[in-house]
Amino acid sequence: MEVSPFRGIRYNQRIVGDLAQVICPPYDVITPEQQKLYYKKSDYNAIRLEFPEPTGDRYQRASSTFQQWLEQGVLQHDSVSSFYLHDHRFEYSDEMKVRHGLIARVKVEPWGSGIYPHEETSSKAKSDRLQLMRACRANFSPLFSLYHDSEQKVAPILSRVAQKKPLLSLRAKRSNLPDSKEAHTLWAITDPEIKQELSQLLSSQPLYIADGHHRYETALTYQQERAQEQSDSCKLSADGFHYVMMELVDFSDPGLLVLPLHRLVRGIASSSLVRLGDKLRNLFALESVPLKAGSCQLPVDSCLGILGLQPGSLVVLRRRQDISLEAMMPGNRSQAYREFGVSILNHIILDKLLGLTSKEGVAYTVDLQEAYQQIKEGEYQLAFLLNPPQPEMVKAIADAGDRMPSKSTYFYPKLPAGLIINPLD
């Protein structure tokens, strides 16, 4: 993969003031209620570019806003092409963590040509992002990708950069929004020798998409469209459409956190629900763990857990040595895929034991307390709790040329939109 620096577009602090008021999460984790709150935070919040309100031609409105902010100096191009070192500080389980990422421009190539997916995607999200990309010709938030710095050559360079004065530093104020406990520090790497060294080191590495599969596939489509337009017009223009903005994080980074997406299920026939316990006992070892004050932590040696199957208890499922599940799993999938908790849940429990071939009655949450409340209040019949996927599992499935089921991983926290913008012209 070609990994290179670029002239990013950034907010002009003299006009917008506090940068914490103008960034927002990527579109796919923002609820309609949160969308309204980000609109109210600032007249310049990146929500107007990343995820405009669904009224009228929202893509053209985002494009007009983007051009207006460039003309007014609200957004400005950096004068020198740079890599951007991004320290993302966040709180999780009462512990402060820091994730180190390098924001770069990456040449768009077909899957398998140095870039690998790990999750299945849907067409609806890709259509939305493509329309926004066509209208604005920019990336407002980076894709999140992983690389393996096995010889530890990249980490020392980034460590030296972090000793210098940062380009900017911001801390989000506490509120009811998802980025309220986060802080961001950004350094611009402009030294030609360091840029060349980083480019050479990272361009030799395979990259694994952690978050942003839809946007990468959108970038592929967009690249093909723009290349065809250029060919038809017989004119050479800027080649920015051949690239996409990514934040690259080492697999071994101590701040890399992957959460599971638990499943909430309704629409199960009462007869199926009654028989489910016996069917599960034929395949798994079951243990009932009494719930204490809403606590429902899943033991690390378990396969998965179920809320709602037994009142007041978490039912823990473990693999049995005397039972093989191989015959119930798809034969055309990799071994790593077949051993993955979400795969077992989808193919064996939801499909075969409950007959839920459609996932219309399935919702997703990373919050164990929310899962508990939804079952307690009767909004859903069952909650299937999953263990956190390990980054090594992501790599193993991608290396096998396979993909995890959709919504298998939640890389936390999400990268912000509006911190750096990548022009595609």
For each residue, the residues with C-beta under 8 A, 3 or more apart:
1: 106 107 109 113 114 115 202 203 205 206 207
2: 106 107 203
3: 104 105 106 107 198 199 202 203 248
4: 81 104 105 106 107 199 243
5: 81 82 83 104 105 189 195 199
6: 81 82 104 105 243 245 422
7: 77 78 79 80 81 82 423
8: 77 78 82 84 103 420 421 422
9: 70 75 76 77 78 138 420 421 422 423
10: 75 76 78 168 419 420 421
11: 15 16 19 22 44 74 75 418
12: 15 16 73 74 75 76
13: 16 17 19 168
14:
15: 11 12 44 72 73 74
16: 11 12 13 19 21 22 42 44 74
17: 13 21 42
18: 21 22 170
19: 11 13 16 22 23 168 170
20: 23 170 171 172 173
21: 16 17 18 41 42 44 45
22: 11 16 18 19 41 42 44 45 46 418
23: 19 20 45 46 170 179 184 416 417 418 419
24: 30 38 45 46 47 50 51 179 416 417 418
25: 29 30 178 179 413 414 416 417
26: 29 30 50 141 211 212 414 415 416 417
27: 30 50 51 128 129 141 417
28: 125 214
29: 25 26 178 414
30: 24 25 26 27 34 35 38 47 51
31: 34 35
32: 35 36
33: 36 37
34: 30 31 37 38 177 178
35: 30 31 32 38 39 47 51 53
36: 32 33 39 40 53
37: 33 34 40 41 175 176 177
38: 24 30 34 35 41 45 47 177
39: 35 36 45 47 48 53
40: 36 37
41: 21 22 37 38 45 177
42: 16 17 21 22 45
43:
44: 11 15 16 21 22 48 69 74
45: 21 22 23 24 38 39 41 42 48 418
46: 22 23 24 49 50 140 416 417 418
47: 24 30 35 38 39 50 51 52 417
48: 39 44 45 52 61 62 65
49: 46 52 62 65 66 136 138 140 417 418 421
50: 24 26 27 46 47 140 141 417 418
51: 24 27 30 35 47 417
52: 47 48 49 58 59 61 62 65
53: 35 36 39 58
54: 58
55: 58
56: 60 61
57: 60 61
58: 52 53 54 55 61 62
59: 52 62 63 131 132 134 135 136
60: 56 57 63 64 135
61: 48 52 56 57 58 64 65
62: 48 49 52 58 59 65 66 132 135 136
63: 59 60 66 67 135 136
64: 60 61 67 68
65: 48 49 52 61 62 68 69
66: 49 62 63 69 70 75 136 138
67: 63 64 70 71
68: 64 65 71 72 74
69: 44 65 66 72 74 75
70: 9 66 67 73 74 75 76
71: 67 68
72: 15 68 69
73: 12 15 70 76
74: 11 12 15 16 44 68 69 70
75: 9 10 11 12 66 69 70 421
76: 9 10 12 70 73
77: 7 8 9 423
78: 7 8 9 10 81 82 188
79: 7
80: 7 188 190
81: 4 5 6 7 78 190 195
82: 5 6 7 8 78 188 189 190 195
83: 5 102 103 104 188 189 195 198
84: 8 102 103 104 167 186 187 188 189 420
85: 100 101 102 103 158 161 162 186 187 189
86: 100 101 102 103 184 185 186 247 419
87: 98 99 100 162 184 185 186
88: 98 99 100 101 182 183 184 255 413 415
89: 96 97 98 182 183 184 185
90: 96 97 98 99 181 182 183 255 412 413
91: 94 95 96 97 181 182
92: 95 97 257 412
93:
94: 91
95: 91 92
96: 89 90 91
97: 89 90 91 92 254 255 257
98: 87 88 89 90 254 255
99: 87 88 90 249 253 255 256 257
100: 85 86 87 88 158 162 249 250 253 255
101: 85 86 88 144 247 248 249 415
102: 83 84 85 86 154 158 198 202 247 248 249
103: 8 83 84 85 86 142 245 246 247 248 420
104: 3 4 5 6 83 84 198 202 245 246 247 248
105: 3 4 5 6 243 244 245 246 422
106: 1 2 3 4 115 145 207 243 244 245 246
107: 1 2 3 4 242 243
108: 216 219 220 223 242 243 244
109: 1 113 114 115
110: 113 220
111: 115 116 117
112: 115 116 401
113: 1 109 110
114: 1 109 206 207
115: 1 106 109 111 112 145 206 207 208 209 216
116: 111 112 206 207 208 209 398 399
117: 111 121 209 213 216 398 403
118: 208 209 210 213 394 395 397 398 403 404 408 409
119: 209 213 403 404 405 406 407 408 409
120: 403 404 405 406
121: 117 125 126 213 214 217 406
122: 125 126 214 406
123: 126 127
124: 127 128
125: 28 121 122 128 129 214
126: 121 122 123 129 130 214 217 218 221
127: 123 124 130 131
128: 27 124 125 131 132
129: 27 125 126 132 133 214 215 218
130: 126 127 133 134 218 221 222
131: 59 127 128 134 135
132: 59 62 128 129 135 136
133: 129 130 136 137 138 139 218 219 222 424
134: 59 130 131 137 222 225
135: 59 60 62 63 131 132
136: 49 59 62 63 66 132 133 140
137: 133 134 240 241 423 424 425
138: 9 49 66 133 421 422 423 424
139: 133 142 215 244 245 421 422 424
140: 46 49 50 136 417 418 421
141: 26 27 50 245 415 416 417 418
142: 103 139 212 245 246 247 415 420 422
143: 209 211 212 215 216 244 245 246 247
144: 101 209 210 211 212 246 247 249 411 415
145: 106 115 207 208 209 210 212 246 247 248 249
146: 207 208 210 248 249 250 251 256 391 394 395
147: 154 202 205 206 207 208 248 249 250 251
148: 205 206 250 251 252 395
149: 152 153 154 155 205 250 251 252
150:
151:
152: 149 155 156
153: 149 156 157 201
154: 102 147 149 157 158 198 201 202 250
155: 149 152 158 159 250
156: 152 153 159 160
157: 153 154 160 161 194 197 198 201
158: 85 100 102 154 155 161 162
159: 155 156 162 163
160: 156 157 163 164
161: 85 157 158 164 187 189 194
162: 85 87 100 158 159 187
163: 159 160
164: 160 161 187
165:
166: 169 185 186 187
167: 84 186 187 188
168: 10 13 19 184 185 186
169: 166 183 184 185 186
170: 18 19 20 23 183 184
171: 20 182 183 184
172: 20 175 177 179 180 181 182 183
173: 20 180
174: 180 181
175: 37 172 180
176: 37 180
177: 34 37 38 41 172 180
178: 25 29 34 413 414
179: 23 24 25 172 182 413 414 416
180: 172 173 174 175 176 177
181: 90 91 172 174
182: 88 89 90 91 171 172 179 413 416
183: 88 89 90 169 170 171 172
184: 23 86 87 88 89 168 169 170 171 416 419
185: 86 87 89 166 168 169
186: 84 85 86 87 166 167 168 169 419 420
187: 84 85 161 162 164 166 167
188: 78 80 82 83 84 167
189: 5 82 83 84 85 161 194 195 198
190: 80 81 82 195
191: 194 195
192: 195 196
193: 196 197
194: 157 161 189 191 197 198
195: 5 81 82 83 189 190 191 192 198 199
196: 192 193 199 200
197: 157 193 194 200 201
198: 3 83 102 104 154 157 189 194 195 201 202
199: 3 4 5 195 196 202 203
200: 196 197 203 204
201: 153 154 157 197 198 204 205
202: 1 3 102 104 147 154 198 199 205 248
203: 1 2 3 199 200
204: 200 201
205: 1 147 148 149 201 202
206: 1 114 115 116 147 148
207: 1 106 114 115 116 145 146 147 246 248
208: 115 116 118 145 146 147 394 395 398
209: 115 116 117 118 119 143 144 145 212 213 216
210: 118 144 145 146 249 394 409 411
211: 26 143 144 409 411 414 415
212: 26 142 143 144 145 209 215 216 246
213: 117 118 119 121 209 216 217
214: 28 121 122 125 126 129 217 218
215: 129 139 143 212 218 219 244
216: 108 115 117 143 209 212 213 219 220 244
217: 121 126 213 214 220 221
218: 126 129 130 133 214 215 221 222
219: 108 133 215 216 222 223 244
220: 108 110 216 217 223 224
221: 126 130 217 218 224 225
222: 130 133 134 218 219 225 226 241 424
223: 108 219 220 226 227 241 242
224: 220 221 227 228
225: 134 221 222 228 229
226: 222 223 229 230 241 424
227: 223 224 230 231 241 242
228: 224 225 231 232
229: 225 226 232 233
230: 226 227 233 235 236 237
231: 227 228 234
232: 228 229
233: 229 230
234: 231
235: 230
236: 230
237: 230 425
238: 241 425
239: 242 243
240: 137 243 422 423 424 425
241: 137 222 223 226 227 238 424 425
242: 107 108 223 227 239
243: 4 6 105 106 107 108 239 240 422 424
244: 105 106 108 139 143 215 216 219 422
245: 6 103 104 105 106 139 141 142 143 420 422
246: 103 104 105 106 142 143 144 145 207 212
247: 86 101 102 103 104 142 143 144 145 415
248: 3 101 102 103 104 145 146 147 202 207
249: 99 100 101 102 144 145 146 147 210 253 256
250: 100 146 147 148 149 154 155 253 256
251: 146 147 148 149 256 391 392 395
252: 148 149 256
253: 99 100 249 250 256
254: 97 98
255: 88 90 97 98 99 100
256: 99 146 249 250 251 252 253 391 411
257: 92 97 99 411 412
258: 388 389 390 391 394 409 410 411 412
259: 366 388 409 410 411 412
260: 341 342 366 385 386 387 388 389 409 410
261: 342 364 365 366 386 407 408 409 410
262: 364 365 366 368 371 383 384 385 386
263: 345 350 362 363 364 383 384 386
264: 362 363 364 365 371 374 375 379 380 382 383
265: 268 350 354 356 361 362 363 380 381 382 383 384
266: 361 379 380 381
267: 356 360 361 381
268: 265 272 273 354 356 361 381 382
269: 272 273
270: 273 274
271: 274 275
272: 268 269 275 276 353 354 355
273: 268 269 270 276 381 382
274: 270 271 277
275: 271 272 278 279
276: 272 273 279 280 309 353 354
277: 274 280 281 286 309 310 315
278: 275 281 282
279: 275 276 282 283 353
280: 276 277 283 284 286 315 317 349 353
281: 277 278 284 286
282: 278 279 323
283: 279 280 320 323 325 348
284: 280 281 303 317 318 319 320 323
285: 317 318 319 320
286: 277 280 281 315 316 317 318
287: 315 316 318
288: 310 313 314 315 316
289: 299 313 314 315 316
290: 312 313
291: 294 295 296 312 313 314 372
292: 295
293:
294: 291 369 372 373
295: 291 292
296: 291 305 307 314 368 371 372 385
297: 368
298: 302 304 305 314 316 385 386 387
299: 289 302 316
300: 387
301: 318
302: 298 299 305 316 317 318 387
303: 284 317 318 319 341 344
304: 298 317 341 344 345 384 385 386 387
305: 296 298 302 314 315 316 317 384 385
306: 309 314 315 317 382 383 384 385
307: 296 314 315 371 372 375 382 383 385
308: 375 380 381 382 383
309: 276 277 306 313 315 382
310: 277 288 313 315
311:
312: 290 291
313: 288 289 290 291 309 310
314: 288 289 291 296 298 305 306 307 385
315: 277 280 286 287 288 289 305 306 307 309 310
316: 286 287 288 289 298 299 302 305
317: 280 284 285 286 302 303 304 305 306
318: 284 285 286 287 301 302 303
319: 284 285 303 323 325
320: 283 284 285 323
321:
322:
323: 282 283 284 319 320
324: 327
325: 283 319 328 329 338 344 348
326: 329 338
327: 324
328: 325 347 348 352
329: 325 326 333 338 343 344 347 348
330: 333 338 347
331:
332:
333: 329 330 337 338 343 402
334: 337 338 396 397 400 401 402
335: 338 339 400
336: 339 340 393 396 397 400 402
337: 333 334 340 343 397 400 402 403 404
338: 325 326 329 330 333 334 335 343 344
339: 335 336 343 344
340: 336 337 343 344 389 393 397 404 408
341: 260 303 304 344 345 386 387 389
342: 260 261 345 346 386 389 404 405 408
343: 329 333 337 338 339 340 346 347 404 405
344: 303 304 325 329 338 339 340 341 347 348 349
345: 263 304 341 342 348 349 350 384 386
346: 342 343 349 350 351 405
347: 328 329 330 343 344 350 351 352
348: 283 325 328 329 344 345 351 352 353
349: 280 344 345 346 352 353 354 384
350: 263 265 345 346 347 353 354 356 359 362
351: 346 347 348 354 355 356 357
352: 328 347 348 349 355
353: 272 276 279 280 348 349 350
354: 265 268 272 276 349 350 351
355: 272 351 352
356: 265 267 268 350 351 359 361 362
357: 351
358: 361
359: 350 356 362
360: 267
361: 265 266 267 268 356 358
362: 263 264 265 350 356 359
363: 263 264 265 374 380
364: 261 262 263 264 407
365: 261 262 264 370 371 374
366: 259 260 261 262 410 412
367: 370 371
368: 262 296 297 371 372 385
369: 294 372 373
370: 365 367 373 374
371: 262 264 296 307 365 367 368 374 375 383 385
372: 291 294 296 307 368 369 375 376 383
373: 294 369 370 376 377
374: 264 363 365 370 371 377 379 380 383
375: 264 307 308 371 372 378 379 380 381 382 383
376: 372 373
377: 373 374
378: 375
379: 264 266 374 375
380: 264 265 266 308 363 374 375 383
381: 265 266 267 268 273 308 375
382: 264 265 268 273 306 307 308 309 375
383: 262 263 264 265 306 307 308 371 372 374 375 380
384: 262 263 265 304 305 306 345 349
385: 260 262 296 298 304 305 306 307 314 368 371
386: 260 261 262 263 298 304 341 342 345
387: 260 298 300 302 304 341
388: 258 259 260
389: 258 260 340 341 342 393 394 404 408 409
390: 258 393 394
391: 146 251 256 258 394 395
392: 251 395 396
393: 336 340 389 390 396 397
394: 118 146 208 210 258 389 390 391 397 398 404 409
395: 118 146 148 208 251 391 392 398 399
396: 334 336 392 393 399 400
397: 118 334 336 337 340 393 394 400 402 403 404
398: 116 117 118 208 394 395 401 402 403
399: 116 395 396
400: 334 335 336 337 396 397
401: 112 334 398
402: 333 334 336 337 397 398
403: 117 118 119 120 337 397 398
404: 118 119 120 337 340 342 343 389 394 397 408 409
405: 119 120 342 343 346 408
406: 119 120 121 122
407: 119 261 364 410
408: 118 119 261 340 342 389 404 405
409: 118 119 210 211 258 259 260 261 389 394 404
410: 258 259 260 261 366 407
411: 144 210 211 256 257 258 259 414
412: 90 92 257 258 259 366
413: 25 88 90 178 179 182
414: 25 26 29 178 179 211 411
415: 26 88 101 141 142 144 211 247 419
416: 23 24 25 26 46 141 179 182 184 419
417: 23 24 25 26 27 46 47 49 50 51 140 141
418: 11 22 23 24 45 46 49 50 140 141 421
419: 10 23 86 184 186 415 416
420: 8 9 10 84 103 142 186 245
421: 8 9 10 49 75 138 139 140 418
422: 6 8 9 105 138 139 142 240 243 244 245
423: 7 9 77 137 138 240
424: 133 137 138 139 222 226 240 241 243
425: 137 237 238 240 241
